[in-house]
Amino acid sequence: MLVNTSAVLNYNRCRRFAALNDPYTALYLNGDFSEENSLFRDIFLSHIYHPNYDIRKNVTLTYEFEHEVTLTENYDFIVNDQKIYCLLPYTATDFLNLKFKDGQHKYQVFTKGSDGVYSIRTSSLTNKNFQEKIEKLYSHFESIGRVVFSYALKNYILKKVYPQKKYQLYFIILNSDYKYDGISYTDKLYHTFDFSGLKDLNELVEIALFRMINHIELNDFTPCKLVKKACGKDKSSECKFVNFCYSHLPENISILDYFNSHYGFNEITDEGTIHHDAYDLLNEGFVSMQDLPIFWLKDQNHLMQRYCVDNQTIYFHREKLSRGLSTLKYPFYYLDFEALPMPIPKFKGESPYTQSVFQYSIHIEETENDLESIEKNHHSFIANPNKDDREDLLKKMIQILNRTDSSIIVYNKTFEKTRLEELKEIFPTYKKDLDKIINRLFDLLDVVKMNKGFYADLCFKSEDLDSFNLYHPDLGGSYSLKKVIKIFKKDAYDDLFIKDGIKAFKAYQKIPDSSPIEAENIRNNLFLYCRQDTYSMYQIIQGLKHLIGPEFTIKNS
């Protein structure tokens, strides 16, 4: 059986993974960015190339381990049979932000040497806080731990295949602070890391391999304990069998759907407080919100959720909804962006994994209730993926939004605001226009859920600042746009081919390699999806107004 880092890590999640997994697809990969990798390789090669160097590219090595397990890993560049470089679609931020305390000061765990290579600090090995920090580097459940394990396995295979050679293995990881000048990529695009200073990496690999083999030989299909970090539910590292293993949980009303369930729940007894971890409760059979004794719930928002679930009803705070919406000013502009997170920045001013805006949708509600159809007063822009259309996008967006000084409604404004701030830096000519837009952003999430600062300014009392404004059992503890719209319009996205932002940017990426007919079809699907996002905000406000009462209007705001 052929296995690589991803396969080993997945088989180590729990004993059940092996029984569920098809052994012929054991090489189960996560996070491969093959298209961008070719560009990354070309950029890196241009920086290390020398006519006298012997450079081997894209080398695959295999090693027969035990129990019919063959280890395999790819190595991007082997230079002069001495240095080996592997390129990762990962930014170095988590490694550079890993810091420990020594007295009154904080220091980086990884330091940059005179050769420009980051390696682990060796002068602080006895520091207790240092030891606590580097534990993450050995954990399969931490993102940086998975990177280190990849290094360890690659190094393990190297030593087994070439026991007499003294290769030095380096990982090339993207620098999130790098800004592309739009002309050529410099070596500041990436950082070089040497993890060889970490102890017991070979032991780390062999323990994981034998655990994997043990799980395969057990072939035990029976349910096992659910473990938060191992399962990675709702995380980028989520196990591919999460939907199967969690299928016994009731939709939207499981104990994991309580707000902040990761903090657990406290039971007050005569002997003292007993803390219950949410996953411990799951494994003990507490699967539904209603399985928890209600006296364990002290948080008013938990009690609100429980009331709604027990009575299958909606809760709303009429006064907070009405006063929040009354701060709006007509005409309303409903704004939504779609953006592409590119590992290698494509356009000037962008950094690795910058969310590059490629689409906007704008609905305009000139006067109250005048968007009776989704087609009315709608504006859209979808960039040409083969060229930099950002300035054209900006010009047209500014022309639409800045014809008045009224409210620009977004949902979870951090995303749109951050994109606008980034565009302001890249195109300083439009700073004043973009500042006008930023200053007028109104986050509908503040009204639907809660924003303490916003409602404190509206003179609400402290007890009201801790309670959420709206809840329905179908929310399942989430206030995402797609969840909230279903309270008021269940079928809002049912007829759409694209139903979320991830599918949107993945579809957009396919346009350059599509036929003209296919490309036009993708663009139409993107248009329909983003249009529904802005219209959903209008529909949510209409739904909130209906809850408040027929007498409520925003006309005089």
ZAMARGU-4260 file (C-alpha; in steps of 0.2 Angstrom, whole numbers, plus 5000, padded with zeros to 4 digits):
<rodrens>
0) 5000/5000/5000 | 5007/5017/4995 | 5006/5030/5008 | 5012/5048/5010 | 5011/5061/5024
5) 4992/5064/5022 | 4988/5046/5022 | 4998/5043/5038 | 4990/5058/5047 | 4973/5052/5042
10) 4976/5034/5047 | 4982/5041/5064 | 4966/5051/5067 | 4957/5036/5075 | 4956/5017/5073
15) 4940/5018/5063 | 4947/5028/5049 | 4956/5012/5042 | 4940/5002/5041 | 4931/5016/5033
20) 4944/5020/5020 | 4946/5012/5003 | 4964/5004/5004 | 4966/5008/4985 | 4964/5026/4989
25) 4975/5026/5004 | 4985/5041/4997 | 4972/5053/5003 | 4978/5070/5000 | 4973/5087/5008
30) 4978/5105/5002 | 4987/5101/4986 | 4988/5116/4975 | 4996/5108/4960 | 4992/5122/4947
35) 5000/5136/4958 | 5014/5124/4963 | 5020/5124/4945 | 5021/5143/4946 | 5029/5142/4963
40) 5042/5130/4957 | 5046/5141/4942 | 5049/5156/4953 | 5060/5147/4965 | 5070/5139/4952
45) 5074/5156/4944 | 5081/5161/4961 | 5092/5145/4964 | 5097/5142/4946 | 5116/5142/4942
50) 5124/5135/4926 | 5136/5125/4937 | 5123/5117/4948 | 5116/5100/4945 | 5097/5102/4949
55) 5085/5088/4948 | 5067/5094/4948 | 5051/5085/4955 | 5059/5069/4962 | 5048/5055/4969
60) 5056/5044/4982 | 5049/5028/4989 | 5054/5016/5003 | 5047/4999/5007 | 5043/5000/5025
65) 5035/4985/5034 | 5018/4976/5032 | 5017/4979/5014 | 5018/4998/5017 | 5027/5008/5004
70) 5031/5026/5009 | 5032/5039/4996 | 5035/5058/4995 | 5039/5071/4982 | 5054/5083/4983
75) 5054/5098/4972 | 5072/5101/4970 | 5088/5092/4973 | 5103/5103/4971 | 5121/5096/4969
80) 5116/5080/4979 | 5117/5091/4994 | 5102/5102/4997 | 5084/5097/4995 | 5070/5109/4994
85) 5051/5106/4996 | 5039/5120/4992 | 5023/5121/5003 | 5006/5130/5000 | 5007/5137/5017
90) 5011/5154/5025 | 5025/5155/5038 | 5014/5166/5049 | 5010/5152/5062 | 5029/5148/5064
95) 5035/5166/5065 | 5021/5170/5078 | 5026/5155/5089 | 5034/5164/5104 | 5038/5160/5122
100) 5041/5170/5137 | 5058/5172/5146 | 5056/5183/5161 | 5048/5199/5155 | 5052/5196/5137
105) 5045/5186/5122 | 5055/5178/5109 | 5052/5169/5093 | 5054/5150/5093 | 5061/5151/5076
110) 5076/5163/5072 | 5083/5168/5056 | 5101/5164/5054 | 5115/5173/5044 | 5111/5162/5029
115) 5093/5168/5029 | 5086/5151/5035 | 5074/5150/5050 | 5078/5136/5062 | 5073/5132/5080
120) 5081/5142/5094 | 5093/5130/5103 | 5098/5142/5117 | 5081/5140/5126 | 5078/5122/5126
125) 5077/5121/5145 | 5064/5135/5146 | 5048/5128/5152 | 5037/5140/5142 | 5048/5136/5127
130) 5044/5117/5129 | 5026/5120/5130 | 5026/5130/5114 | 5035/5117/5104 | 5023/5104/5109
135) 5012/5111/5095 | 5026/5106/5083 | 5024/5088/5087 | 5005/5087/5087 | 4996/5079/5072
140) 4981/5090/5076 | 4990/5107/5074 | 4992/5114/5057 | 5011/5118/5061 | 5012/5100/5068
145) 5006/5093/5051 | 5019/5103/5042 | 5033/5097/5054 | 5027/5079/5052 | 5028/5081/5033
150) 5046/5087/5035 | 5050/5072/5047 | 5043/5059/5035 | 5052/5066/5020 | 5068/5067/5030
155) 5065/5049/5036 | 5063/5042/5018 | 5078/5052/5012 | 5089/5044/5025 | 5082/5026/5021
160) 5085/5028/5003 | 5102/5037/5004 | 5109/5031/5020 | 5127/5037/5015 | 5122/5054/5009
165) 5121/5069/5020 | 5107/5078/5012 | 5100/5094/5020 | 5081/5096/5018 | 5073/5113/5018
170) 5055/5118/5017 | 5050/5134/5007 | 5035/5142/5015 | 5026/5157/5008 | 5029/5174/5016
175) 5012/5182/5020 | 5020/5200/5021 | 5027/5199/5003 | 5019/5212/4991 | 5020/5208/4973
180) 5025/5222/4962 | 5016/5216/4947 | 5032/5214/4937 | 5043/5200/4944 | 5043/5189/4960
185) 5058/5191/4972 | 5065/5179/4984 | 5055/5188/4998 | 5040/5178/4992 | 5045/5164/5003
190) 5055/5160/5019 | 5066/5145/5021 | 5064/5133/5036 | 5076/5120/5043 | 5067/5109/5055
195) 5081/5097/5058 | 5085/5105/5075 | 5069/5097/5082 | 5072/5081/5092 | 5066/5063/5089
200) 5058/5066/5072 | 5062/5048/5067 | 5054/5042/5082 | 5039/5053/5078 | 5037/5045/5061
205) 5039/5027/5067 | 5026/5029/5080 | 5014/5036/5068 | 5018/5022/5055 | 5016/5008/5067
210) 5000/5015/5074 | 4993/5017/5056 | 4998/4998/5053 | 4989/4993/5069 | 4973/5002/5064
215) 4974/4994/5047 | 4976/4977/5054 | 4962/4979/5067 | 4950/4984/5053 | 4938/4989/5066
220) 4922/4997/5059 | 4913/4999/5076 | 4911/5017/5082 | 4924/5025/5093 | 4925/5040/5103
225) 4923/5057/5094 | 4938/5068/5097 | 4937/5086/5093 | 4955/5089/5086 | 4956/5072/5078
230) 4940/5074/5069 | 4943/5092/5064 | 4925/5095/5062 | 4921/5111/5052 | 4940/5114/5051
235) 4951/5114/5035 | 4958/5098/5042 | 4941/5090/5044 | 4941/5071/5042 | 4932/5065/5026
240) 4921/5053/5036 | 4915/5067/5048 | 4897/5067/5040 | 4896/5048/5043 | 4903/5047/5060
245) 4892/5062/5066 | 4877/5056/5057 | 4868/5052/5073 | 4868/5070/5079 | 4851/5079/5076
250) 4853/5093/5063 | 4854/5110/5070 | 4850/5105/5088 | 4865/5095/5094 | 4874/5100/5109
255) 4888/5106/5098 | 4876/5119/5091 | 4875/5128/5108 | 4884/5144/5106 | 4903/5142/5112
260) 4900/5124/5115 | 4919/5121/5115 | 4920/5129/5132 | 4909/5115/5139 | 4895/5116/5152
265) 4896/5118/5171 | 4885/5108/5183 | 4883/5115/5200 | 4883/5102/5214 | 4884/5103/5233
270) 4902/5097/5232 | 4906/5110/5219 | 4906/5114/5201 | 4908/5099/5189 | 4914/5104/5171
275) 4908/5094/5157 | 4917/5095/5140 | 4906/5095/5125 | 4914/5080/5117 | 4914/5070/5133
280) 4896/5073/5134 | 4893/5067/5116 | 4903/5051/5119 | 4892/5048/5134 | 4876/5049/5124
285) 4871/5068/5126 | 4868/5072/5108 | 4854/5084/5107 | 4852/5101/5115 | 4837/5094/5125
290) 4848/5080/5132 | 4857/5093/5143 | 4849/5096/5160 | 4842/5113/5158 | 4849/5119/5175
295) 4867/5117/5167 | 4863/5131/5156 | 4867/5148/5165 | 4871/5158/5149 | 4855/5168/5144
300) 4859/5164/5125 | 4860/5146/5129 | 4843/5147/5138 | 4836/5157/5123 | 4842/5143/5111
305) 4834/5130/5122 | 4818/5139/5123 | 4817/5140/5105 | 4821/5122/5102 | 4809/5116/5116
310) 4795/5126/5109 | 4799/5126/5090 | 4798/5144/5090 | 4807/5160/5085 | 4814/5172/5098
315) 4817/5191/5094 | 4820/5206/5103 | 4808/5219/5095 | 4815/5234/5102 | 4833/5230/5097
320) 4828/5225/5080 | 4818/5241/5077 | 4831/5253/5084 | 4845/5244/5075 | 4836/5245/5058
325) 4830/5263/5061 | 4848/5269/5060 | 4848/5265/5041 | 4847/5279/5028 | 4839/5277/5011
330) 4843/5273/4998 | 4850/5257/5004 | 4864/5249/4994 | 4866/5230/4997 | 4884/5225/4993
335) 4893/5208/4992 | 4910/5203/4985 | 4917/5187/4979 | 4936/5185/4980 | 4949/5172/4975
340) 4962/5167/4988 | 4978/5165/4978 | 4993/5156/4986 | 5004/5165/4973 | 4999/5183/4972
345) 4993/5187/4954 | 4992/5206/4953 | 5001/5221/4959 | 5000/5224/4978 | 4993/5207/4983
350) 5001/5195/4995 | 5001/5176/4996 | 4983/5171/5000 | 4976/5188/4997 | 4958/5188/4994
355) 4958/5195/4977 | 4941/5203/4973 | 4934/5197/4956 | 4915/5201/4958 | 4903/5212/4966
360) 4884/5212/4967 | 4874/5228/4971 | 4856/5230/4974 | 4848/5247/4977 | 4833/5250/4987
365) 4828/5267/4982 | 4813/5269/4994 | 4806/5257/5007 | 4800/5240/5000 | 4804/5244/4982
370) 4814/5228/4978 | 4799/5217/4975 | 4809/5207/4962 | 4827/5201/4962 | 4830/5208/4945
375) 4826/5226/4950 | 4839/5239/4953 | 4853/5227/4952 | 4872/5230/4946 | 4885/5217/4944
380) 4903/5215/4939 | 4913/5200/4935 | 4932/5202/4931 | 4941/5194/4917 | 4952/5181/4925
385) 4965/5184/4911 | 4969/5202/4916 | 4969/5214/4930 | 4951/5221/4931 | 4952/5228/4949
390) 4953/5246/4944 | 4939/5245/4932 | 4929/5236/4946 | 4933/5250/4958 | 4928/5264/4946
395) 4911/5256/4942 | 4908/5251/4960 | 4912/5269/4966 | 4901/5277/4953 | 4886/5267/4959
400) 4889/5268/4978 | 4895/5286/4980 | 4880/5295/4971 | 4873/5297/4988 | 4879/5296/5006
405) 4866/5283/5012 | 4868/5266/5020 | 4879/5252/5012 | 4872/5236/5019 | 4884/5221/5020
410) 4884/5205/5030 | 4898/5202/5042 | 4907/5218/5036 | 4925/5212/5041 | 4926/5204/5024
415) 4921/5218/5013 | 4929/5231/5024 | 4946/5222/5023 | 4945/5220/5004 | 4941/5239/5003
420) 4956/5243/5014 | 4967/5232/5004 | 4961/5240/4987 | 4964/5257/4995 | 4982/5253/4998
425) 4984/5246/4980 | 4975/5260/4972 | 4978/5276/4982 | 4970/5287/4969 | 4953/5281/4975
430) 4957/5283/4994 | 4944/5297/4997 | 4931/5287/4987 | 4934/5271/4996 | 4935/5279/5013
435) 4917/5286/5010 | 4911/5268/5006 | 4920/5261/5021 | 4913/5274/5033 | 4895/5270/5027
440) 4896/5251/5029 | 4882/5244/5039 | 4884/5226/5046 | 4867/5218/5045 | 4874/5204/5056
445) 4875/5217/5070 | 4856/5218/5070 | 4853/5200/5067 | 4865/5194/5080 | 4872/5207/5092
450) 4886/5221/5092 | 4889/5228/5110 | 4897/5244/5104 | 4883/5247/5091 | 4869/5245/5104
455) 4878/5253/5118 | 4878/5269/5107 | 4859/5266/5105 | 4858/5268/5124 | 4853/5250/5128
460) 4856/5243/5146 | 4871/5231/5150 | 4859/5216/5152 | 4853/5219/5134 | 4871/5220/5127
465) 4875/5202/5131 | 4859/5194/5124 | 4857/5190/5105 | 4843/5198/5095 | 4836/5184/5086
470) 4836/5165/5086 | 4827/5151/5077 | 4830/5132/5079 | 4835/5131/5061 | 4850/5142/5064
475) 4860/5128/5073 | 4870/5140/5083 | 4876/5149/5066 | 4872/5166/5060 | 4879/5164/5043
480) 4869/5172/5029 | 4864/5156/5021 | 4857/5150/5038 | 4848/5166/5042 | 4840/5168/5025
485) 4832/5151/5028 | 4822/5158/5042 | 4813/5170/5030 | 4815/5161/5013 | 4819/5143/5014
490) 4822/5140/4995 | 4833/5156/4992 | 4847/5146/4985 | 4839/5130/4980 | 4839/5133/4961
495) 4857/5139/4960 | 4871/5129/4954 | 4883/5138/4965 | 4878/5139/4983 | 4893/5146/4993
500) 4908/5156/4991 | 4921/5142/4990 | 4911/5135/4975 | 4911/5152/4968 | 4929/5155/4967
505) 4933/5137/4962 | 4921/5140/4947 | 4929/5157/4943 | 4946/5148/4942 | 4940/5136/4929
510) 4935/5150/4916 | 4952/5152/4908 | 4952/5133/4903 | 4934/5132/4898 | 4926/5133/4881
515) 4917/5149/4877 | 4900/5141/4880 | 4906/5134/4897 | 4914/5150/4902 | 4898/5160/4899
520) 4888/5147/4909 | 4900/5149/4923 | 4899/5168/4923 | 4880/5166/4923 | 4880/5155/4938
525) 4892/5167/4947 | 4880/5181/4942 | 4865/5172/4949 | 4874/5167/4965 | 4881/5184/4970
530) 4865/5192/4965 | 4856/5181/4978 | 4868/5186/4991 | 4863/5204/4990 | 4845/5200/4988
535) 4845/5189/5003 | 4850/5204/5014 | 4835/5213/5007 | 4824/5198/5011 | 4831/5197/5029
540) 4827/5215/5032 | 4810/5212/5026 | 4808/5197/5037 | 4814/5207/5052 | 4802/5221/5048
545) 4788/5208/5048 | 4793/5201/5065 | 4793/5219/5072 | 4776/5222/5066 | 4766/5229/5051
550) 4767/5247/5059 | 4786/5247/5058 | 4794/5257/5044 | 4811/5265/5041 | 4805/5279/5030
555) 4809/5293/5041 | 4827/5288/5045
</rodrens>
